[in-house]
């Protein structure tokens, strides 16, 4: 046995199964303590104290703590600066090693280096492992040893590299008898953390390991239809697992293994989405400057966006006069979720129609999204803004009306969130300002009073966007 006592530091891996750090700690230690820190370096920067993400984490930590208790251990839950709390706890418990899983954002890397340095002063080892991705860092490179910046070649290389070794589960249960039972207190209340309950419990997003398992079981019955249904926000076409992937209540290895073992276009398309996730993580690893607001394509670093603040606020509030865009933003504001097709539509509209810097939208999504993950959010925004790797070409601009007619043809999604338009017919609902005054009276809505006129006209704004990008190529 390498260590007498060790500590596992949970972060974005809130599960007691197929967990790399937990497995290695249990295998190499006689006694293993487990801890999670509600990190004030993160929480103090959240202006909204009714943040669904914090509640999701709290509920998932509560389930993890109970699960570890049922297996003979427990979860020590702390509230403070993780960079201080973990070294202090490690010394108090007199462990010889701390085990954790990789976190890839530059701020997290800096935190981990600080923790490691403090542990070294007490001769405590610091071990960290790949867990939240299938491939990381330099594991998928070109034949010349360079990182990929275009998705399709990366995906092909990913698929040619993956095998059972990379997808096998860590058999945590084999060593559960090494869990230590610390003297610990009840889980600190959400309110004592400075946060309050949200509408999370009323949403169709179950939390914790059990919630992730339930969602995946449901999606497994629909995965063969994924390719045909994933772009339509009014129907259940997607997995709804993004928040669970973000906080590690599901295993990426299990999901990828399942997707790759199944035949059919649905599973193949979903596997591509999981590969996109790895792709954006490796982009961030090789281009950490992205975390400082830099454009991947340097020629588009300083596009002279007009940045009309009134337009931006209308976009945030879901009051642009374009129903699908408004429905998407209202869904985000009321649930913390936005369908992926709508993320593209809303982002394109902000940048290419309203001519607002993509970083403004990126920050807004970062504040609101339940599944916010820097690498994917940044990648998605830079794709839509044509400033990123493998981006939407700058001269291709989504038409918000065409997108609406194509992906919400009968207006079912729009009616759910833009209730002012509930009486419009399936044709009118995509461009309600075209209704005659008499028709507006008949459906009990006056455009400009009950629902906004479009704040911009798509056609001339498209021309302005093309000119803006062309000049700065």
C-alpha positions, 0 to 999 in steps of 0.5 A, a space after each residue: 500500500 503506497 499511502 496510509 491515508 489519502 484525501 480525494 478532492 471532488 470538484 466537477 466529478 460529483 459521482 462515486 463510480 467510474 471516477 479516476 481520482 477516487 479509484 486511484 486513491 482507493 487502490 493505493 491507500 489504506 484509508 481514503 477521506 473525501 472532500 468537496 469545497 464550496 469555493 468562495 473564489 467562485 461563489 463570491 463572483 456570482 452576482 445572482 444569489 438565486 443561481 440554479 447552478 449552485 443549487 444543482 451542485 448543492 443537491 448533487 453534493 448532498 446525494 454524493 455525501 449520502 452515497 458515500 455514507 452508505 458505502 462506509 465513508 462520508 463527504 467532508 463539505 467545506 465553505 471557503 477558498 479551496 486553495 486554502 481549505 484543501 491544504 489545511 484539511 490535508 494537514 489536519 487529517 495527516 494524509 500523505 497524498 491528495 488525489 483529484 481530477 484535472 480541471 482545464 480552465 486557466 484559473 483552475 490550473 492556477 488554483 491547483 498549482 497553488 494547492 500543490 505548492 502548499 502541499 509540498 511544504 508539508 511533504 504531501 503528494 498531489 496526484 491528478 488524473 484525466 476524468 471529464 474527457 475521453 482525450 485531453 491535452 496532447 493525446 489527439 494531434 496531427 501526424 506532425 504533432 500539432 494540435 488540430 484547429 478544424 473539427 472534422 480532421 480532429 474527429 477522424 483522428 479521435 475515432 481512429 485513436 479511441 479503443 476499449 482502453 480509453 473507454 473502460 470504467 474505473 472499478 471503484 467498487 473493488 476498493 470501497 472498503 478503503 473509504 475512511 469515516 471521518 467525524 463530519 457534520 451535516 451538509 451546510 445549508 444552501 442559505 448559509 452559503 449565501 444562496 437561495 432556492 430557485 425554480 430548479 425543483 420545478 424543472 425537468 432537470 433531476 440532479 445528482 447521479 440519480 438524475 443523470 442516470 434517469 436522463 440517460 436511460 430516457 435518452 437511450 430510448 430516443 437516441 436512434 432518432 437523435 439526428 432527425 430530432 435534435 434541431 427542433 426545440 419543441 420536441 424531445 430530441 436531445 439528451 438534456 445531459 449537458 449540466 450533468 456532464 458539466 458537473 460530472 454526475 455522469 461518466 463521459 466514458 460510459 456515454 461515449 462507450 454507449 454511443 460508439 457501440 450502438 449502430 445508426 445515424 442517431 448514435 453516430 451524430 450524438 458521438 460527434 457532439 461528445 467529440 466536439 466537447 473534447 475538441 473545445 477542451 483541447 483548443 483551450 489547452 493549446 490556446 489559453 489566451 482564449 480565456 482572456 477574451 481573445 479571438 482565435 482568429 487574430 484578424 477579427 480581434 478588434 472588429 469595430 462593433 457599434 455595440 448598441 446597449 439598447 439592442 443588447 438589453 432587448 436581446 437579453 430580455 427577449 424583446 427583439 421582435 423576432 419571436 424565435 430569438 425572443 423565445 430562446 432568450 426567455 427560455 434561458 432566463 427562466 430555466 437556465 437552459 437553451 436548446 443548442 440550435 437556438 444558441 446558434 440562432 441567438 448568437 448569430 442574431 446578436 453578432 450579425 444582426 445587432 452588430 454587438 461584440 460576441 464577448 457580450 453574449 458570451 458573458 451573458 450566457 456564462 451568467 445564465 447557463 446551467 451547463 456553462 462550461 468555458 471551453 464550449 461556451 467560448 467555442 460556440 460564440 466564436 463559431 457564431 461570430 466567425 472569429 473562432 476555430 472551424 467557425 461559421 464563415 463570416 459571410 454566412 449569416 442566419 436569417 432569424 425568420 427562416 430559422 424559425 420557419 424551419 425549426 419551429 414550423 408550427 410555432 409550438 416552442 415560440 408559443 410556450 415562451 412568447 405567450 403574447 403570440 399564442 393566438 397567431 397562426 402557424 405562418 404569422 407567428 414567425 413574423 407577426 409584424 406583417 399582420 394587418 391591423 385588423 388581424 392584430 385586433 382579431 388575435 388580440 395583440 397589437 405589434 408595438 404595444 403588446 409585442 415589440 416591432 423588430 428592433 432591426 431589419 435583418 436585410 440591411 443589418 446583414 449588409 452592414 455585418 458583411 461590410 464590417 467583416 470584409 473591411 477587417 479581414 
